[in-house]
């Protein structure tokens, strides 16, 4: 979670309070939503989440 939080802070902040959470295509939709919720709860000021899935490596 710390790595994800750092990545979101550096690359995922859109500048208007939105955060981007990236998962890969091995994650279920439920798992990705759960990850997004957990991330938003840990990052102050996040009011919305955009989700995207990338191809797994």
N, CA, C and O of each residue as an XYZ file, in Angstrom:
228
protein
N       0.827     -1.199      0.000
C       0.000      0.000      0.000
C       0.866      1.257      0.000
O       0.506      2.250     -0.633
N       2.006      1.231      0.702
C       2.856      2.416      0.739
C       3.384      2.766     -0.645
O       3.422      3.936     -1.026
N       3.793      1.740     -1.399
C       4.276      1.985     -2.760
C       3.170      2.586     -3.610
O       3.395      3.563     -4.324
N       1.988      2.015     -3.539
C       0.856      2.532     -4.306
C       0.549      3.964     -3.908
O       0.325      4.817     -4.766
N       0.539      4.228     -2.620
C       0.251      5.578     -2.147
C       1.269      6.572     -2.691
O       0.904      7.670     -3.111
N       2.553      6.189     -2.686
C       3.589      7.063     -3.223
C       3.419      7.307     -4.705
O       3.592      8.431     -5.176
N       3.081      6.268     -5.444
C       2.867      6.427     -6.882
C       1.679      7.327     -7.161
O       1.735      8.178     -8.049
N       0.611      7.146     -6.413
C      -0.576      7.972     -6.626
C      -0.266      9.425     -6.311
O      -0.685     10.320     -7.045
N       0.452      9.667     -5.248
C       0.788     11.049     -4.894
C       1.646     11.704     -5.962
O       1.463     12.881     -6.274
N       2.578     10.953     -6.522
C       3.500     11.543     -7.492
C       2.901     11.635     -8.890
O       3.036     12.659     -9.559
N       2.243     10.572     -9.331
C       1.813     10.516    -10.725
C       0.306     10.562    -10.905
O      -0.175     10.892    -11.989
N      -0.442     10.240     -9.869
C      -1.870     10.082    -10.052
C      -2.716     11.258     -9.624
O      -3.933     11.233     -9.810
N      -2.118     12.280     -9.061
C      -2.908     13.422     -8.624
C      -3.198     14.301     -9.828
O      -2.279     14.836    -10.449
N      -4.471     14.449    -10.156
C      -4.850     15.212    -11.335
C      -4.879     16.715    -11.071
O      -5.090     17.505    -11.991
N      -4.667     17.109     -9.817
C      -4.610     18.523     -9.499
C      -5.911     19.100     -8.987
O      -5.931     20.232     -8.503
N      -6.996     18.356     -9.081
C      -8.271     18.875     -8.592
C      -8.879     17.948     -7.547
O     -10.098     17.902     -7.382
N      -8.036     17.223     -6.853
C      -8.506     16.352     -5.788
C      -8.831     14.949     -6.233
O      -9.211     14.117     -5.410
N      -8.693     14.663     -7.512
C      -8.956     13.315     -7.991
C      -7.675     12.500     -7.945
O      -6.580     13.034     -8.122
N      -7.818     11.223     -7.709
C      -6.684     10.319     -7.676
C      -6.909      9.202     -8.677
O      -8.047      8.828     -8.964
N      -5.836      8.682     -9.196
C      -5.895      7.574    -10.146
C      -5.271      6.352     -9.492
O      -4.167      6.423     -8.953
N      -5.979      5.236     -9.540
C      -5.460      3.970     -9.032
C      -5.350      3.019    -10.205
O      -6.312      2.818    -10.945
N      -4.181      2.439    -10.370
C      -3.946      1.540    -11.499
C      -3.779      0.126    -10.976
O      -2.997     -0.123    -10.058
N      -4.519     -0.792    -11.567
C      -4.351     -2.207    -11.267
C      -4.033     -2.919    -12.561
O      -3.938     -2.287    -13.613
N      -3.868     -4.223    -12.496
C      -3.642     -4.943    -13.743
C      -4.832     -5.843    -14.053
O      -5.745     -5.987    -13.239
N      -4.811     -6.445    -15.238
C      -5.992     -7.167    -15.695
C      -6.205     -8.508    -15.001
O      -7.154     -9.220    -15.331
N      -5.351     -8.867    -14.055
C      -5.586    -10.070    -13.255
C      -6.488     -9.775    -12.067
O      -6.983    -10.700    -11.423
N      -6.708     -8.506    -11.770
C      -7.539     -8.128    -10.623
C      -9.005     -8.113    -11.029
O      -9.354     -7.671    -12.123
N      -9.858     -8.602    -10.134
C     -11.292     -8.517    -10.386
C     -11.740     -7.071    -10.189
O     -11.037     -6.268     -9.575
N     -12.907     -6.755    -10.714
C     -13.452     -5.406    -10.530
C     -13.632     -5.108     -9.045
O     -13.378     -3.989     -8.598
N     -14.067     -6.101     -8.287
C     -14.268     -5.907     -6.850
C     -12.948     -5.600     -6.148
O     -12.889     -4.741     -5.268
N     -11.889     -6.309     -6.541
C     -10.579     -6.070     -5.925
C     -10.062     -4.682     -6.266
O      -9.485     -4.011     -5.411
N     -10.261     -4.245     -7.499
C      -9.802     -2.920     -7.910
C     -10.577     -1.830     -7.173
O      -9.990     -0.833     -6.752
N     -11.886     -2.010     -7.015
C     -12.686     -1.034     -6.270
C     -12.276     -0.988     -4.806
O     -12.208      0.086     -4.210
N     -12.004     -2.147     -4.230
C     -11.562     -2.200     -2.842
C     -10.229     -1.474     -2.672
O     -10.037     -0.737     -1.705
N      -9.317     -1.685     -3.608
C      -8.023     -1.009     -3.584
C      -8.201      0.499     -3.706
O      -7.536      1.265     -3.009
N      -9.089      0.921     -4.582
C      -9.351      2.355     -4.755
C      -9.914      2.963     -3.481
O      -9.505      4.050     -3.073
N     -10.857      2.260     -2.846
C     -11.438      2.768     -1.600
C     -10.385      2.887     -0.511
O     -10.335      3.887      0.206
N      -9.545      1.868     -0.388
C      -8.503      1.888      0.635
C      -7.507      3.007      0.373
O      -7.041      3.660      1.307
N      -7.183      3.229     -0.886
C      -6.234      4.286     -1.238
C      -6.820      5.658     -0.943
O      -6.142      6.513     -0.372
N      -8.068      5.873     -1.325
C      -8.711      7.169     -1.086
C      -8.800      7.469      0.400
O      -8.651      8.616      0.821
N      -9.042      6.434      1.193
C      -9.158      6.632      2.633
C      -7.822      7.031      3.258
O      -7.800      7.683      4.302
N      -6.714      6.650      2.634
C      -5.387      6.911      3.195
C      -4.764      8.204      2.697
O      -3.804      8.689      3.296
N      -5.275      8.763      1.636
C      -4.657      9.957      1.059
C      -5.558     11.158      1.322
O      -6.679     11.229      0.819
N      -5.062     12.081      2.102
C      -5.844     13.260      2.475
C      -6.205     14.073      1.239
O      -5.362     14.304      0.373
N      -7.437     14.497      1.163
C      -7.873     15.357      0.082
C      -8.415     14.625     -1.126
O      -8.931     15.262     -2.045
N      -8.315     13.313     -1.154
C      -8.859     12.586     -2.307
C     -10.374     12.597     -2.202
O     -10.936     12.186     -1.187
N     -11.024     13.060     -3.237
C     -12.481     13.098     -3.213
C     -13.092     12.223     -4.288
O     -14.289     11.936     -4.252
N     -12.293     11.801     -5.234
C     -12.811     10.962     -6.309
C     -11.694     10.053     -6.790
O     -10.512     10.360     -6.638
N     -12.082      8.948     -7.364
C     -11.115      7.966     -7.843
C     -11.422      7.642     -9.295
O     -12.578      7.419     -9.657
N     -10.409      7.615    -10.109
C     -10.521      7.097    -11.473
C      -9.774      5.772    -11.499
O      -8.663      5.676    -10.977
N     -10.365      4.767    -12.093
C      -9.764      3.440    -12.123
C      -9.351      3.084    -13.534
O     -10.046      3.423    -14.491
N      -8.243      2.413    -13.669
C      -7.869      1.864    -14.956
C      -7.112      0.568    -14.729
O      -6.441      0.399    -13.710
N      -7.221     -0.326    -15.665
C      -6.510     -1.599    -15.580
C      -5.499     -1.662    -16.711
O      -5.801     -1.308    -17.851
N      -4.319     -2.106    -16.391
C      -3.267     -2.247    -17.391
C      -3.026     -3.731    -17.647
O      -3.353     -4.559    -16.797
N      -2.470     -4.081    -18.783
C      -2.152     -5.496    -19.021
C      -1.167     -6.001    -17.974
O      -0.236     -5.292    -17.592
N      -1.379     -7.216    -17.518
C      -0.456     -7.789    -16.534
C       0.876     -8.093    -17.200
O       0.946     -8.310    -18.410
N       1.918     -8.106    -16.404
C       3.259     -8.338    -16.939
C       3.648     -9.786    -16.727
O       4.746    -10.192    -17.108
